[in-house]
Amino acid sequence: MIVRKPLALSLIALAIAAPGLASASSPYHPADGEVGFTTHPDHFQSAMSRADALQAVTVARKDGTLAIIARGGALPVKAMSPSKTREQVQQEYLSMSAAEKQRMKELYSGG
């Protein structure tokens, strides 16, 4: 009983301290006070080289995304496949079975 209590306390202390130890490679560390963190830029390690970063900025500048990001805008989503025309969608709906139409109605109307 005497040995179990200190062992249990030390395991609890280790469990509480483990997240703080794991963030040692992060550029931000918790701190006391109003701010709540300190910044250590030398702890940050990037996998991207400076040349790669400059190339990415050049590409973003050419395609216009840099200007959008600089103004706080959202980037437009690029279509993954060609979209359908209105006539194609209407034809798909007309060729559906009654059970499929009912399922679509339940799915999109909530009832």
ZIBEL-V178049 format. One record per residue. N is the residue number from 1. RES is the residue in one letter. PSI is psi in whole degrees, -180 to 180 (999 if undefined). NEAR is the number of other ideal C-beta (glycine too) atoms within 10 Angstrom. Layout:
n: (N & N)
res: (RES & RES)
psi: (PSI & PSI)
near: (NEAR & NEAR)
This chain:
n: (1 & 2 & 3 & 4 & 5 & 6 & 7 & 8 & 9 & 10 & 11 & 12 & 13 & 14 & 15 & 16 & 17 & 18 & 19 & 20 & 21 & 22 & 23 & 24 & 25 & 26 & 27 & 28 & 29 & 30 & 31 & 32 & 33 & 34 & 35 & 36 & 37 & 38 & 39 & 40 & 41 & 42 & 43 & 44 & 45 & 46 & 47 & 48 & 49 & 50 & 51 & 52 & 53 & 54 & 55 & 56 & 57 & 58 & 59 & 60 & 61 & 62 & 63 & 64 & 65 & 66 & 67 & 68 & 69 & 70 & 71 & 72 & 73 & 74 & 75 & 76 & 77 & 78 & 79 & 80 & 81 & 82 & 83 & 84 & 85 & 86 & 87 & 88 & 89 & 90 & 91 & 92 & 93 & 94 & 95 & 96 & 97 & 98 & 99 & 100 & 101 & 102 & 103 & 104 & 105 & 106 & 107 & 108 & 109 & 110 & 111)
res: (M & I & V & R & K & P & L & A & L & S & L & I & A & L & A & I & A & A & P & G & L & A & S & A & S & S & P & Y & H & P & A & D & G & E & V & G & F & T & T & H & P & D & H & F & Q & S & A & M & S & R & A & D & A & L & Q & A & V & T & V & A & R & K & D & G & T & L & A & I & I & A & R & G & G & A & L & P & V & K & A & M & S & P & S & K & T & R & E & Q & V & Q & Q & E & Y & L & S & M & S & A & A & E & K & Q & R & M & K & E & L & Y & S & G & G)
psi: (-38 & -37 & -32 & -39 & -49 & -35 & -44 & -42 & -41 & -34 & -38 & -42 & -39 & -41 & -36 & -37 & -17 & -45 & -36 & -36 & -33 & -24 & 16 & -26 & -4 & 149 & -11 & 135 & 143 & 147 & 155 & 155 & -173 & -36 & -47 & -14 & 160 & 152 & 132 & 85 & -25 & -12 & -13 & 131 & 116 & 145 & -12 & 135 & 167 & -40 & -40 & -41 & -43 & -37 & -40 & -39 & -41 & -44 & -43 & -36 & -41 & -40 & 0 & -5 & -26 & -42 & -38 & -46 & -39 & -29 & 6 & 17 & 165 & 139 & 139 & 145 & 130 & 137 & 136 & -30 & 162 & 137 & 162 & 154 & 167 & -40 & -38 & -42 & -43 & -40 & -38 & -44 & -42 & -26 & -1 & 152 & 168 & -36 & -39 & -40 & -41 & -43 & -43 & -41 & -44 & -40 & -45 & -16 & -10 & 10 & 999)
near: (4 & 5 & 7 & 8 & 9 & 9 & 9 & 10 & 10 & 10 & 10 & 10 & 10 & 10 & 9 & 9 & 10 & 10 & 9 & 10 & 8 & 9 & 13 & 9 & 9 & 13 & 14 & 14 & 13 & 12 & 11 & 7 & 7 & 5 & 9 & 9 & 12 & 12 & 13 & 13 & 7 & 7 & 13 & 11 & 7 & 8 & 5 & 9 & 9 & 8 & 8 & 11 & 11 & 10 & 12 & 12 & 11 & 11 & 11 & 16 & 12 & 9 & 10 & 11 & 14 & 15 & 11 & 14 & 12 & 10 & 7 & 6 & 10 & 7 & 10 & 9 & 6 & 5 & 7 & 6 & 5 & 6 & 8 & 11 & 9 & 7 & 8 & 10 & 11 & 11 & 11 & 11 & 11 & 8 & 8 & 12 & 8 & 7 & 8 & 12 & 12 & 11 & 12 & 12 & 11 & 10 & 8 & 8 & 7 & 6 & 5)
